[in-house]
Structure formats: structure tokens, C-alpha cells
């Protein structure tokens, strides 16, 4: 179960960083079914697997924090294998609940920022943004959404399909390069986040040019996500470089394919960040 989750994270089969953190944390439950001769043996296996899951995507702050919290709360806290497993089980449940609660609260706070008839533009796939839009729609708010495809993995297509299933939402899917054409029609940009470290927002590649263009056109930018994704220390963001085949199926001699998964955006280009703790304006 853990190995499969590691591979899924590496292959980005799950797109939301919060969902990744939850899946990774839950996968550690597999350790509870293994036999260990000593507490040290159990703790070594726990540390090995939390480290392997964290390394599967070192760019995900929520994944990093979840794995660190599980290891910190379990290692050195028990004097028997049974007790260690009991602590691990309760810790896994608590960490999962904390992630999901933070995400739900952030989505609730985001929903409260939408107004009836609003037009917004979104990029990539954010489960927090989607939940916020759905909550607003359930309360009678009508919105129009412009969605970038989020190439090269076309995650925006998944976003568009999800929004199309929500009443009171009118989704428009467009290529990434068309954002400058449709931004003037939008009241704001609403996107999720992978993390904010110091004064930099890290999110799916294409976020920086989108936000920079919105800033130039005086279109406000709202970023939404759990407050746990705002990191002040203990985490160094590492970009991920995806396979060249995602960009060009047939290799071309003499051409180097660049395919970074994320880009960096200065937070001073952002108007507000909505988390489970409320709304922070910049």
C-alpha cells in the first residue's frame, strides 16, 4: 500500500497537494499490520516510510508536514510495539483529520468571498477552490469560471469537468496562453496553492505569468488553501522536473525539453490569501 502510494505521488496521479498528504498519511496504516520484534524496529520502519513518502514529492509542503508530524509524534513515545502502534494509529487519524478540517474551513472561507454574478479565472486543479465554488453555488451564488488547461498534463480539463457538474456555475475552458485575452472579463483570479514559503508562492507552472498578467491588468488575485501550507521554517521547496514525454511524445534531436512542475510567484503580486484561519490581505 505504501509503495503504491509513493508511485502514485511520483506520477502525480493525484493532483491536489492536500489529497496527496491525506493518502500518504493513511497509507502508513499498513505498518500497523506488520510484525515487529522491538519498538526500535517499528520506529525505524516508520521513519523509513515517512521519509520515502516525503521524498516522493519534495515540493509538497503539506506532505512534508504530515510525514514529519507522524514521525515526531510516534518515535520515542512508547516502550512496547503494541503501544507504539496504538500511538501511530491515533496520530494517523489526527493528522488526516487536521488536513481535511483545514481544507474544509479554507473552502468555507473562500465560499464566503464569492458574490452573485461573479466571473473568475482559475488555473490548474485545486480541490479547495472547487469545494469553495460548490459551497457558494449551493447557497445560490451564480458564477462564470474561465479555466486554463494547465498544460502539459491538462489538469484544467479535470477542473472544467468538475465545475460543469455544479449547478449555477458556467465553465469556459481555454488554452493557457489565452489568459491575457479573458482576464479583462474577469472580476478576479482564484487559485489554490502548493505552498507559500517566506515571500514566495509556489504553485503549478503557469501560475507566475498568469498572476503577473492579472497584476498588470489590475485584476485582483485570491489564493486559497490550508494555513498549514504557509511555511515559515523547516521546509525548503524543491521544484520537480517532469518527463520530457509529457511535452513532446517523439524526441527531437537537438531540442532540450524543459518541463518544470511548479513556478514561483512573489506574494506582493497577490491581493489576498484565504485559509482556514481567515483572509489575509497583502
N, C-alpha and C positions, 0 to 999 in steps of 0.2 A: 504493500500500500504506500509506504514511504517512497520507495524507488519510483513508482508510477507517478506520484505527485511531483517528485523532483523533475522527472522528464516532462511532465505537463507544464510546469513552470518554465523550464528551459525553452520549450517550444511555443510558449505564450498561447497555449490553448485556452487559458483563462485570461481575460483582458483587464478586469478590474483589480487593482492592487489590494483592495480590501478583501475581495473574494479570494485572492491568492493567499493572503495571510490566514484567512479562516481555514481554507483547505489544508494548508501546510500544518497549522496547529492541530487540526483534527486528525491528520494522518499520524501524528505521534502517538495516538491511542493504540496503534499496532504494537508498540513496545510493551503495553500492559499485558499482552497475551504471550509474551516470550518468557522463557525460564532463565533465571539468573542465580548464580551461586552466592553472590555477595552484592551488597549495596554498591560498592565501587564499580562492579561490572555493569550494573544497571545505569549508574550515573555516567560512565564512560560511553555507553551506547547512546544515552540521551544526548550528551554533548556532541557526539559524532554526528548524529542525525539532525539536530538543530543546526549545526554548522553546515552540513551538506544542503539542507533546505535553504538556509540563508544565502549560500553561495550560488544556488540555482538561479537567483536573480539579485545580484548585489545592489541594484538600483532601487529596489522597493524598500522604502523606509518602514512601512507598516509590517512587512515580512521580517525585516531586521529586528524591529522592536518586539514583535511577537515571539520570535525564537529566543531572543535574549531574555525576555521576561519568563518564559517557561524554564529555561536553564537556571536562571538566577533564583527562582522560587523553589526549585526542587533540589538542586545539587547541594549537599552538605546539610540537609534539613532532616534526615531520617537515619535511624540506626538499624533498620531492617529492610529487606526487599519489599515486604508487604506494605510497610509504612511509606516507603518511597513511592511505590506505585499508587497508593492512595492519595498522596500529595500531588503526584503528577496528574492523576485523573481530575482532581478538583481544580488544579491550575489550568489545565487544558480547557475545561468548561468555563472558567472565569475569563481567560484571555479571549476565547471566542465570543463570549457574551459582551465583553468590553468593546471589541472591534465592531460587532454588529449593533450594539447600542449607540456607539459614537457615530456610526454611519447613518443610523435611523434618525438620530437627533439632528445631524447636519442636513439631511434631506428635508426634515420638517422645517428647519430654519430657512432653508433655501426656498421651500414652497411658499413661505410667508412673504418672500420678496417679489413674487410674480404678481402682475396686475392684469386684469382682464383686457384682452386685445393686444397683448404684448407680442412683439416679434423679436426672436433672439437667434443667435448663431452659436452652434456648438461644434466641437471638434473631438474626434476620437470616440471612445466608449467609456462613459463614467456611470457606474451603477448608482452613485449618489445623485448625480444630475437627473438621471432617468426617474429615480424614485421621487425626487423633488417635483419634477414636472407632473408625474402621475398624481401625486398628492394634491397639487394645485388644481389639476383638471377635475379631480373628484369633488372639489369644493366649488365647482362652477366657473373656474378660470379658463378662458379660451386663449390659446397661444398659437403662433406660427413659428415653426422651427426650420432654420436653414442648417443643414448638416454637411460637413465636409466628408469626403470618402475616407480620409485618413490613410492615404497610401503609405507604404506598398501593401499592407495587409488588409486594407479596406475595412477597417473596424467601424467606420461611419455607416457602412451599409447595415451592419447589425443594429446600430443605434436607430437608423431610419425605420427599419422593420419593427423595432420595439415601439417607437413613437407612433407608428401607423396603427397600432393596436389599441391606442389610448384615445378615448372619446375627447373631443374638444381640442385636439392637437392636430395641426395641419403641417405635416413634414415635407420639406423640399430637400432632396439630395443633390449635391453638386460636387464637382471636382475641387480639389484643394486650391488650385490656382484661381478659382472664381471667387474667393472670399472677398477680394477687393471690390468686385462688382456688386456683391449683395450686401456688404456691410453697411452702406449708406441707408439701406432699407430697414436696418435692424435697430432696435432700441438699446440692445446691449449684447455682449458676448457672455455666454455662460458655459464654463468648462470645469472639469474635475481637475485633480492634481495627483501626481505620483508622490511628490513631497515638496516642501519648502525648507531649504537649508540656508540658514543665515538670511541673506537678502536675495536669494535666487529661487525661482520656481522651476522645478524640473517636471516635465510632462512629455507626452508623446510628441515625437518630432513633428514639426509644423506649427507647434504652439507659439513659438517666438515670433515668426513672421506674421502670424495671424494677430497676435496681441499688439505687435509694433504697428501694424497697419490700422488696427482699431484705434490705437492711441493717436495716430496721425489724423484720423478722421473724426476724432472726438466721440467715439463710441465707447461707452463705459464697459469695463470688464469685471465680471464676477467669477471668482474661483471658489469651488465648493469641495469640501472633503472633511474627514475626521480631523480633529485637532491633533491627534497622535501623529499625523503626517507632517506637522510643523516641528522641525528638529533644530535644537539649539546646540547640542553637543553629542558626541559619541557616535556620529554617523558621517561617513564620507561617501558622497554619491559617486557611483561608478557607472558610466554610460555603458550600454550594451550595443554591440555591433552585430547586426543580424546577417544571415546568409545572403550572398550576392544573388542567389537564385530567386529571392523574393522580388528583386528589381528587374532582373533580366534572366529569363529561363535559359537562353543559349549563350554561353560565354563568348565574348567578342575579343579577339586578340588585340592587345594594345590598349584596352579600356579597363581602368580600375573602377570597380563598383563600390560606392560609398553608401552604407545603409545603417546609420545610427538609429537606435530605437527612440532616443529622447533628445530634447534640446533644453537650453537654459534661458530663462526669461527674467530680467531684473524685476523685482517686485514693485519698483516705483512706476512701472507701466500698468499696474493692476489697481483698480479702484477699490475693491473690497474682497475679503476672503470670508466665506461663510463656513463655520464649523459647528460642532456640537456645543461649543461654548458661546455661540452667538455670531455677530457680524463685526468684523474688524475692518475699518476703513484705512486706506493709505492716502 
